[in-house]
Amino acid sequence: MVSPILELKDINKSFGHVHANKNINLQIHKGTIHGIIGENGAGKSTLMSIVFGLYQADSGTIKISGKEIKLKSPRDSILSGIGMVHQHFMLVENFSVLENIILGFEGELVFGKNLEKAKEDLKNLCDTYKLNIDLESTISDLSVGFRQRVEILKSLYRGAEILILDEPTGVLTPQEVDELFKILRSLKEEGKTIVLITHKLNEIMDLTSEVSVMRQGEMVGHKKTESTNKEDLAEMMVGRSVLLRINKSVTKPGNSVFSVRDLVVKDDLDVTRVKNVNLDIHEGEILGLAGVTGNGQTELLEALSGIRKIESGEIKLFNETISNKNNFFDPKRLKEKGLAHVPEDRQRMGLVTDFKAHENLIFGYHHQEPFSKSSILKEKEILSFSKKVMEEYDVRPRSPNLITSNFSGGNQQKIILSRELNENPKVLLVGQPTRGVDIGAIEFIHQRLIDMRDKGAAILLVSVELEEVLSLSDRIVVMFDGNIVGEKINKDVTDRELGLLMAGVA
Amino acid sequence: MTTTVDKSKVPWWVANLIVPLVNLLLALLVSGLFIFIAGENPFQAVRLIIYGSFGYIEGFAYTLYYTTNFVFTGLAFAVAFHCRLFNIGGEGQAYIGGLGVFLVAINFSFLPVPVVWLLATAGAVVFGAAWAYIPAYLQAKRGSHVVITTIMFNFIASSLMVFLLVDVIRDFKQMGPHTVALPKELWLPTFKELAHLFGLKIRYSPLNLSFLIAIAASFFVWFLIWKTKWGYEMRAVGHNTKAAIYAGISPHKNIIIAMLISGGLAGMLGINEILGVHHKIVAGFPAGYGFTGIAVALMGRNHPVGIFPAAFLFGILYQGGSEVTFDMPNITRYMFVAVQGVIILFSGALENLFRPQIESFFVNRINKEEMA
């Protein structure tokens, strides 16, 4: 029998008291797409970081094509034919594609022969796998989907036989996901081996031939994809049965409480990103804003939440002008008016990742009682509040003194949600609430949003996950190139229709 | 990429005590080499440093006097740094702070002495803060980098003070560039006087009441940064400006507040130097304390609990160093500037040189113990 291209035996890894990987065994066969699923914090990323040489296992062995190897650094792994595409891309933004790929492997002091050869090789790779990348373009000009391809190309150029992709679709549009899957399939055809880390069951069913499920640091099962289904996998992941579709009652929306008229917003580079947008959000409704990333949703959300100044138009909250050409309410004043905001980018905007969890749990509310009095922080009150909400929102681990960056993505998101929802806001702006969040937590977060709606809150949901928009919203608008290009009542719309609107076709 | 150490397993005393101590030892080793090359016995030099800074009461008092200055300037740098502002203008802010002390003290000398002291302290803080305000404003509103502007403001402060000391507030009965002396009753009580009260006869040392003010300032900074809303907001701006804006925290406001407090603390150097030691403004009295304060803060990891011992260490070096230059003809004052430089190099710039090795050594030991 052919030995597996990658074999892990009894891998153990602990961080402090957390046993992130317990006696993990895994066999991956050449020329397959192998899925690894599990909730956030299940230990998938840790395991793959061990394979990629970022961490060393406390015990256990790794074999590549039957030969035991020691992986002490990513360099060892690269030399052993392992490539990894991280969730957050490791690219120099103001370098060209070519410069990024040869970075660290230039092989000559003055660019010349090697560079030409590299160009040639890369062109061939692009053709073989239909990557369709212009080597001269600058990374900052590329969309997220293309940046990901650059990462894949980089790994291939460095001789990767096994390609590990960590949550590759988290940042992609449905169309980009299709493109990526095409590329992955063609890689498989050419005999490459792909390890796909994800928590999205659709992707597993679509793409993989085998799947391994992790839960709380343990490998709980290996399955042939064809002999399993989504419900079974979800149950294995979570350890209980989960609702994949949310139960939601139909409600009658009330008055418009948040209204946007003729809004024009520019970004930091003075490019007009929001062009003449009109919107109304009513009490007791979730308005879904669908759209491909980069069509102005980010700037719209920032304008609505008082972070960004607007060019022209008017935004009204409870019939009071909160933003026009001349002045705008800052986020602090908007909070006092009952507006809460869960930002799209939790690490760069929603949290100070170097702060302790309890410091982030009061972020933006720190100046209010009971958290501070006469400008002095009330530590006891803050900690008891933190313990309470961490319990309520099931933030794990429940350690208010842990530095926030040590929490998993899903738990970081819960920290933001518990902070923003705790005050029972009347208007809630939510950007990508479940990006990079695991199934169990998604169910929980969705339920919270529905509860808020039922209590009468007006909610704007901005999400690139079409499924999320469809399952939560009462009404859906689609944004394309800075304009609202369509408005639909949720029950009368299909994802195909929305997809066309998002692509600017319809 | 180097080996990654599981940070959560590193005991706090390894990260915060062992690593700095190893760095310090390395620095001393290299410094010893300098001294050896200069033709003196390094062990003898170490003995002299220890004797000079601890061996007799006046020497120890000198050490604490230097410590006082480094605490003020170290704290000043640390406060700004928590807002990610690299305030290297401590030198100039201290200079102008001294001007504030003197002008207030001489103009209000008719008031009761403790009141004058309080007002002069306020003068130090206000003048130091005012000097930091302009770079702060330029950073907050115009985006001019505070590193550049504070450097330039050091030169401006220096030139301004020379102008004032030569043409405006000089003691015109004397030749030197300094002012008249403050009335004697305004001089801060010294350690020598305190010792006399207890029947201990000692010779002169510059240590004075300011040392206690420095301790109080350390508590103030600790409280400000970790226990108040202002400190919280400054740290938020420092760590993640975008998130701060999102949370309704104004970066502009906090940049200015942090720089004002920083400048005020630097200005307090003037209390020690003017009210405590010289009793008049002498040209160039900040003597580089402002710059050394940067190293003190970095070595003390910008926390008062670290800054105090770091300031003490530099106090030992200053005082012990002068003892060495006195006894060892081949070692000049500049040699000790070099030694300071080596310490800054190892505990600042090369801080993480051996950290991974040291930490993984201890982590491996802990792992083995757990296995057993």
Interface residues (C-beta under 8 A of the other chain):
Chain A: S14 F15 G16 V18 L54 Y55 Q56 D58 K72 S73 P74 R75 S305 G306 I307 D330 P331 K332 R333 L334 K335 H341 P343 R348 M349 G350 L351 V352 T353 D354 F355 E359 F363 G364 H366 H367 S372 S375 I376 L377 E379 N406
Chain B: M1 T2 T3 T4 D6 S8 K9 K227 T228 K229 W230 Y232 E233 R235 A236 H239 N240 K242 A243 A244 I245 Y246 A247 G248 I249 S250 N367
